[in-house]
Amino acid sequence: MAGDDLPGKAEDLAVVLSMSKFQLAHTGEDSEDDDQEDPQERSTWEELKFAEHLGGLVAERLSGVLAGPPDHLHNPDHSAVARRMERLLSDITEGGDAIVHVLSHGFILRGAKDLCVVATDSLPSDHRLVAQSVFRIHDFLTKVDMGFGRILLLLDVCHSGVGIDWTREITFPDRRAFVIAACPSDEQAWEGRFSQAVSDVLKGLAQGHSEIHPSERFVRLTWFKDAVHKRVQQLSTDAGHPVQEVVSSDLYGLATEFLPNPWFREDLSAVLKLKNYWDLQDFIVGSVHPSLDVDHYMSRASGRDTAQQAQSTCHFKGREAELERIRAWLEEGAEEGATLCVVTGSPGVGKSALLGVVVCCAHPQLVKGLRPVMQSIPQKLRPDPRSRVAAVHARGMVLSQVVDTVAAQLDLPLPPEGWTAQKLVDAVAGLAEEPLIVVDALDEAMESVQISVELLLPLANREDRGGGRRRACQLLVGVRPYWDKLPQLAEAAGDARQLLVNLDAVDRAGLREALSDYINEMLSDTDTYLTRGKERRMVAEGAAEHIERHAAGGEFLKAQLSVRYLEAAAPVTKAELERALSGLPLTFAALMETQLSEERTHPWARPVLAALAFSAGSGMPADRIADVAPEFHPRKAHPTRADVRSALDHVAFYLRHDVDPTHGTTLYRLFHQELVDHLRSRPRGGPGPLAGLLADQCEGGPGAGPVTAS
């Protein structure tokens, strides 16, 4: 396409260039042999018959995620390319993000080490004037760096890896150009597979197959590059050709606005209706901070599991006295009140439930959306909202992660050389109003000792004399009584000036009554027992007595799990109840096996759960689950995306979720270590070599494995 009549408008922020046919450009030199009436000779560049179709496909798929359709230039001459790129750079002079996708021939200019993209009229690569007839990537990226906008350049040309070399010379925070290339600098791109992969990934994104978390406003480029690379590999394998490697600039930790997430929940008013748990999750993560573990705090505070709907009620039971002590502590002034409150007890006794209620009631953003749920807790027990709250679920974290998370949630300005524990303590002490900092599951952190000694205890002991208050913050910590590992924290918690809440020191009769109330309310949410109050109370009392007598800790969590079993058994007489209770599983693994043995069990339920048993850190994304689950399928079959999604929904009760900090995708993990151990030893079908490899990776991976109930 030549001349000034170019498609598109000045506000276009995406351009697709595709070249399929090539002609020799006029060199500008006079020659007696030139005959202007004769057509130009065919170029030495080979025709790319697929370019028009794939270029159009990329443009179409980009329009599915962008606000408007991109500008597709097919077969432009080099002058038309230059003018369109100049206009694009002008559009983002004052800031903004733009995407350029290029599909053509590419070569390295001799002596300059510059990647050149061939236009429809470009001269042969060995011509002395070739540099004047091509799209030179180095020149283009240099101009990008001189402006204030940013460019994502997608290169489907041979030797395209040369395009990323220049970006390595620019300091990462200052870089404005980011390149994803079809192949390394010394290799060729084949048959437009990169463009096909880009269009396929964009299609999946628009259709919701990508598992990008709804809290992510934009798609992470790390995920996009990896997804395109994986698709290129599959296309290469399907064609029987060697695998083509996709390469890129450094993209990690990058926050850009190139590709909007079509599934981002922009309208919070719909989320605030709390129609279901996922609406609630979108609100919490999207409105507060991704580090706030929704499944951990909300499910524990409400007494519900992720498979249930977020109705306007809360089943928090049995820890009213302890909650009242914490509420009173929160209201105490700095002069007379304790700085540190430690909530301890064995697994499953309700530590996280207490901390979850505090977080959901005290957080200034959460309380607005969760008021319909939290109002089920008596007013006298509900902590008042605070202006500044930071809540960290420390499972699997190292010290630097906890420091960064607290600083981000308190909206503290980043120091020039980054955060340290001491810098954070100083910054918190310097705030005009003391914040509430909540750290749960401290014992499950990878660096629990360092977090305790270098951050929490200095925060508890810091006095801000210059700021006019005695303490830097109020610090609420949830931890199991592993005092041999955390002796300094144990000593601080035992100080008479601080507050220690030990949930293991409980009246057994009071515990049984609380369990009965809890099970009764949980059963009242089921269709089976909604209108059968007499039978429901009988079942609740019998189950509470059975659990209190025989469960070795974790009574409330096991009561929550047992409701599913009791609903299915549906006893209505004392004899039926006795039979049901005699078979009531009192371990998490036994409860799970009861569900998996039911006739209605999803065919992919166990393979998916077994795959998750070998996940590391915060969990495994859905596409990785699809890769691993066949190892545990009796016939080694491969699930579809729909199979995995359906299975995850079916076993949601046993799962927790996180957001991948690098890729922005949803991560799934099992909620208790007992399930991990059980499924690793009995995955049904044998662990196989892949599982062994995954197990080895888990030992060295980030995090401390799946969460254990606390």
N, C-alpha and C positions, 0 to 999 in steps of 0.2 A: 504494500500500500504506500504510494508516494504522494507528495504534495502536502498542502496544508489542510486538506479535508480529512482530518482524523476523527474517528469516533470518540465518544466519551465527553465528559464535562470536566471543568477545572477541579471540581470537588471530588473526582474519582480518587480513591486511595488504594486501588488495586489494579494492576495492569498485567495482562498475560500476553507474552510475545511468542508466536509460533511461526516457524519457517519450514516450508515443505518444498518449494521450488526455488531454484537459484539461477540467476543470469549474471554474466560478466558485466561489471560496472564500467562506464566510460572513464578512462584514466585522466582525461583532461589534456592529453598530449595530442598535438596535431599530427595527422598522418595522411599521406596521399592516398592510402588504401581505404581510408574511412569512407563509408557510404551510409549517410544518415537514414536513407530510405530502407536499407536492409535491416532486418531484426538483429538484435544483439545475439552473440554466440551463447550457447548453453554453458553454464559454469562447470568447472571441474568438481564442484561440490555435489555429492550424490543426493538425489531426491529423497526426501523423508515423507513417504506417502501417509504415514500415520499421524503426522504433526498437526494437521488441521483438526482432525477428530479429537485427539487428546487435548489439544489446546482449548478447544471449545468445551470439552468435558470438565477440565480444571476450572474454567471460567464459570460454568454452570454450577459446579459444586461449591465454589467460593461464594456465589450469590446465595447459597443456602444458609450460610453462616454470617455473612456480612450484611450491613444495612441496605446496601444497594448492589447492583450487578457490577462486576469489574469490567474494565475496558480491555477487550480482546483485539489485538492487532495481529492479523494473519498475513504473512509474507510482506512485511514492511521493508522498504529500503533503508539503508543505514542513516540517511538524513531524517527519515520519519521516526526512526528509533531515537535518534539524538534529541529531536524536538519533544517527543513524548516524555522522555526521561527528564529533560530540563523542566518541563511543565510540572511533572510530578514532584521534583525537588522544590520547585517554587511553592507548591501547595502545602508543603510541610516545613517551610522555612521557619515559621514561628512555633513549631512543635507539632506533634502528631505522629502516627504510625502508618506506614504504607507497605504493601506487599507487591513484589514483582516476581512473576514466574516466567522462566525462559526455557523454550524448547527449540533447539537448533543444533548445528554443528559448532564445535569449539576447538580451539587450538592454542598452543602456547607461543607467543610471539618471541622469536629468537632474539636473544640478547637482553630483552626487557623482562623476561619471566612474568609476563602479563597474560592473563587469560583473555582471549578474544572470542566474542560470539559472532557468528556469521549471520549477516543479514541477507536478504534475497538478492542483492546486487554486489555482494562483497567480492573483492579480488581474491585470487588464489593465495594461499598462505606464503608462497615463496616470492610474491610480487613485491617490488621495493616500495610500493605505495599502499600496501595492504592495510597498514595501521590507520589510514584515513578512511577506510571503507568498512570498518567493523565496529561493534559495540565493545569498548575496552572496559573490563570490569574494574581494574585498578583505578582508572580515572573516575569512574562512576562512584566507587566507594569513597574516594578521597573527597569528592564534592559532598557526599552524604555527611561525612565527618565534620565538615565545615559549617553545617547548619545546626538546627535545634531539633529537627524531627529524627525519626528512626525508620530504617528500612529492613524488612525481612526479604532476602533474596533467595529464591528457590531456583537452582540451576540444574537443568536436565541437558547437559552438554558433555562431550568428552573432555577429560582432564579438568573437570569442574572443581576438584579439590584445591586447585591453585587459587581459586577465589577466596578460600578461607585463610590462606597464608597471610594476607595483608592484615586481617583483623587481629592476628596475634601480636602485632606491633603496637596495638592501642591498649592502654590500660583499661581493664574490664569496666570499671564504673563509668568511664568516659566514652565507651564505644557506642556508636549510633548505627552501625551496620552489622547485621547478623546473617550468616550464610548457611544454608543447608544444601549440600551438593550431592549429585547423583553418584559420584565415584571419586576415589582419590586422584591426586594430580597426575599419576603415572598410568592411569587406567582409562578405559573407554566406557561410555554409557551406551546401553543397548536398547533399541526398539522402543524407546519412550517408556520403559518400565517405571522409571521414577515418576513421570507425570501420571501414569496410570495409578500408581500407589498413592500419590497425593490426592487424586480424585476419589479413590476408594476410602481413604481415611477420612476425608471431608464428608463423604456420604454417610459413613458410620457415625460421625460426630453429629450430623444433622438429625439422624434417626435415633440417636440415644444409645448406640451400641458401644460407645467408647468408655462408659463408666466414669466420665469426668464428674467429679463431685459437684452437686448443685450450689455449693458455697463458693465455687471458683467462678469469678466473673469472666475471666479469660482463660483460654487453653494454654497450659504451660508448653513452651517450645521444646523442653526436654521430652515431654510425652509425645509431641507431634513428630519430632525427629525419629524417636525410637519406633513409633507406630509405622511410619513410612518405611523405615529400614526393614522392619519385620515383614511388611507387605511386599517390598522389593525382593527379599529373599524367597518368599513363597512364589512369586511370579517367575523368578529365575528357575526355581526347582521344577515348577509345573511345565516350563518350556524346555527342560532338559539342558539348561545352560549353566555355566559356572555362576556361583552366587555373586551378585553385585553389591558392593559395600557402600552404604550411604554415610557420608561424613559431614561434619558441621563445625561452626565456630563454638567456642565455649558458651554453653547455654544455661548452665546450672546456676540456680539462685536468681534467675532473671525474671523480673516482673515487667511484662510488656502488654500491649493492648492490640496485638495484631489480629488474633482470632477470637472473637467473642464466643463464650459458651452458650449455645442455644438453650440449655436447660438451667441456666442461672435463674434463681427466683428473685426477680427485681421487685415485684409487688408484695411487700411485706404484709399488706392488709389481708391478703388471702391466707398467708401463713399464720397470722394471728388468730384465725378461726380455729386453729388446732384440729383440723379435720382428721388427721391421723399422725402417727409418730414421725413419719418422714417430713411432713409439713413442719412439725415442731423442730426436728433436727435442722432443717433448712434455716429456720428462724435463728436458732441459737448460734450455729456456726457462721451464718451470713451476717448476723447483726453484732456479734461480739468479737470473737477471735477464734481462728481455726484450732488453736491449742486447747480450747475448752472441750474436753471429751464428753460429747453429748450422751452417748450410751452409758458411760460410767456414772455421771452425775444425775442425769434425769431419771434413768431407770431405777437407780438406787433410792433417789429421793421420793419417787412416786410409788415405789414398790411394784412397778410393772415391768414387763419385758418388752423387747423391741418388736415382737410380733403382734402386740396388742395395740389397739387404737388409743390415742391420747385423749381420753374423755376428760371432762372437767371434774375430776376427782383425784384423790391421792390416798394410797393405802398405807401410808407411813404409820406404823404401830409399834408399841412396845418400848420406845425410848423417849417417852415424854419427859421424864424427870431429867434425863441427861440433856435433852434439847433445851429445857428450861435453864439448866446451869450454863449452857453455852450462850443462850440468848442474854442472860443476865451479865455474863462476862463481856459480851459485845457492847453492852450499854454502859459499862463502867468507864468512868473518865480516866484520862491518862495518869492523873496524879495518884489515884488509889487502885486502879485496875491492873491486873496482870497483863504482861505483854504476850506471853506464850500460853497456848492451850493445846495439850496433846491428847488426842483421842486414841486409845489403844484397845486391844482385845484380839482374840483368836480369829481365824478366817470365818467369814459369814455371820458374825455377831452383830453387824449393823454399823460399823465405823463409817463406811462410805455413804450409807443412808443418812446418817447425821450430817456429814459434811455436804452431801448433795442438797439437803434441805436448806442448809445455811447459804450455800452458793446460789441456789435458785431464788431464795427470798431476798438476799442481801445485794445481789448484783444489780446495778441500776438499770441495765438494759433487759436482763432476763426477767426481772420481776414484772415488767410491763406485759410481756407476752405470756408469762406463766401464771399470772394471778388467778385465772380460772382453775388451775390445777392446785396451786398452793393454798387457795382459800379453804380447801378441805382440812387443813391443819388449823387447830384453834388459834385464834388471834393472839392469845397470851403466850403461845409458844413460838410464833413466827418472828424471826429477827427482822429488824427494820432495814430498809435499803440503805446502802452506803454510796457515797459519791465515787469512791475508787475501790475496786475489788480486782484482784488477780487470783485466778484459780488454776492450779496445775495438777494434772494427773501424772505423777512422776514415774509411773511404770516404764522401765526400759530406758530412762533418760540418764544423761551424764550432766555434770554440773553446769557446763556451758549452755546446755539446752534449757535447763531450768532458769538460769539467769536471763537468757534472751527472752524466754516466754514471759516471765514476770515483767521485764522491762517493756516488752511490746504491749502487754495488756494494761499497764499503767501509763502507756503513751509517753514514756520518757525519751528525751532526745538522745540519739546515739552519739557517744563520745567519738572524737576523731579516730582513735585507735581501737574502737570496739569496746564491748563490755567485759569487765571482770567482776568477780563476786564482790570485791571491796568497792569498786566503783558503783555497783548497784546499791550496796548498803548506804553509801554516802548520798546517792541520789534520792533514795527513799526517805532518808532522814531529813533531807532538805525540802521535801514537799510541804506545801502550806497546810495540808490536812493529812492526818495519818491514814494510810490505806489499810485495808484488810487483805492479807495474803494467805491463801489456802493452799496447802501442799498435801495431797492425798497419796497413799500407796508409796510412802517414802522407802519402805523396806524393799520394794520391788524395783527401785531405781538401780541402774548399773553402777552408779557412783554414790550410793546412799551415804556412806561415811563422809565423803568430800562435801556433798550437799549439806549435810548436817553441820559439819565442823566449819566449813569455809563460808557458808551463806546463812543458814537458819540461826545458828547460835549467835553469830555477830549481829544479825537483825534483832534477836531477842535481847541482846545485851547493850545495844547501841542507845546512847542518850544524845538527844539533839539539844544541847544547852543553848546554842545560838539561835535555834528556831523557836524557842519558847515552850517546848513540850518535852516531857520526860522520856517518852519512848518513840522509836522511829515508826512503828507500825503495830498492828495486832496480828499475831501469827498463829494460825490454826493448822495443826499437823495431824494427819492420820497415819498410824504406823502400827504394825504388829509388835508384840512385846519381845522383839529380838534384841534385848538389852546388852547381850554379850557382844553384839556387833556395833551397837550404838550407845556405848556407856556414857558419853558426854551428854547426849540428849536425855538419857534416863535420869542423870543427875540433875539436869536443868528442870525436867518435868516434875521431879520429886521435891523441888524447892517450894517451900511454903508460900512464897510470893507468886508462884505460877499456878496453873490449873491443870490437873490430870484427871481425865475421865476414863475409867477402866470399865469396859463393857463386859468383861468376864466376871466381875463382881456383881452378880445379879440374883435377885430373889427368884427361885425356881417356880413358885406358885404364880408370881406375877408374870413370869415368862410364858407359862402355859396359857394364861388368860390372854396375853397379848397375841400369842400365836393363833389362838382360837378366833379372836376378833379379825386378825389379818386374813386367815383362810376363809372365814365367813364372807368378808367383803370381796375377796378375790373370786369366790364362787358365785357371788351375786351378780358378777359381770357376765357370767356364762348363760347361754340359752337354757342349758339343762336345769339349772337351779334358780333361775330368775323368779319363778312363781311358786317355789317349793321351800318356803322359809323354814318349816319345821325340820324337814330332812336336811336342809343345808346346815342348820345349827348343829344337828346331831353329828353330821359328817365332820364339821369344823372342830367340834369339841373332841371327837374321837381321834382325829388326825393330829391335833395339837398335843394331846396326851401321849400318843405314840411317838411323835417326833421328839418331844421333850425328854422322854424316857430313854430312847434308843439312839438318837442322832448324836454323834460325837463331835459337837460343835457345828457352827454354820446353820443354826436352826431356822432362821428367817429365810435364808436363801433356799434351803431344802423345802421349806413350807411353800415357797413360791413355785418351785419346780413340781412339787407333789400335786398341786392343783390340777395340772394337766392330766395326770394319772387318775385322780379322783373324778374329774369330769367325765372321762371315758368310761370308768367303772360304774358311775352313777348308782351308788348304793342307796336304797330307800328304806331298808329295814336294818335292825341291829345286827341280825345274822349276816346280811350282805355286807354291812360295814366291817364286821370282824373279819370276814374273808378278804375284803379289799385291803384292809390295813395289814393283814398278815403277809400280803404280797407287795406292800408299798415299798418301793425301792428307796433306800436312804443314802445312796451314793449318787453322784452326778452321772457316772458312767452307767449305772443300772437304770436310772431314769431315762437316759438317752436310748439305751438298748430297748427299753420298753416301747418307746415311740418307733424306733427303727424296725421293730418286729411286727408292727401293725400291718394289716393287709394294704392299707392305703399309702404306705410309705412310698415316697417318690423314688423312681429307679436310680436316680443320680444322687440321692441324699447321702448315702454312706461314702461313695467315692469322693464327693465334694468335701465332706467332713474329714475324711482321711487325708485328703490333700492339704487341708488347712492345718492338720496336726503337724505337718512338716514345714509350716511357714515360720519365718523368723521376724523378730522385731514387732512392728506394728501390724503385720499381717500380709495378705496376698491379694493382688488385684484379680478381677474376674477373668481376664484373658489368661493369666498365669494359672489360675485354677483349672481352666479348660485344658491347658497343656499337661497338668500333673494328674488330674482326676482319672484319665484312662489307665494309669498304672494300677489303680485299685478297682477297676471294673472287671467283673468276671470274664468278659469276652474282649477286654482291652479295646472297647469301642471308644469313639471320640464324640464328646457332647457338642451340640450346637450352642450358640450364644443363648438361645431361648431355653435350652436344657439347664444350663448353669444358672441363669437368672431365676428360673422356676425352682430349682433345687435350693438356692440361697433363700428364697422366700419361704420354702417349706421348712427349713431348719433354722430360721431366723432367731428362734428362741435361744439357740446355743451360740449365737454370734455376737461379736462386738465390732464396731466400725471405727475407722480413722481416715484421715485425708493424707495421701502420700505427699510429703513436703516437697518432693522433687517434681513429680509428674501431675499432682493435683487430682489423681484418681481415687476412688473409694477402695480402701483396704479392708479385708475381712479377716477375722481371727476368732478362735474359740475362746469362750469367756472364762475357762477354768483349766488349770494345769492337769487336773485329774482326767479330763476329757482328752487332753493331748497324750498323756501317758497311755491311756486305755486304747486309743485309736492307733497309736504307733505300734503297740504290741498286737492288736487285733484289727488290722485294716480290712480284713476279709478279702483274700486273694493274695496276701503276702506283700511285704513292702517292696520287694524288687530292687534292682540296681539304682533306679532313679530316686527312690525314697532314701536309700542309703546316702546318695550324693547330697540330697536335700538336708538330711540330718547333719552331715558334716558341715554344710554351709550354715545351718542354724547355729552351730556352736560358735562360729566366728562372726556371725552377723550382728547388726545393731539391735539393741533391745534385749530384753530378758525373756522372750517367749510370750505366749499368751497370758492374759491377765488372770490372776487368781482372785477369787471373791474375797473381799474384805469388808 
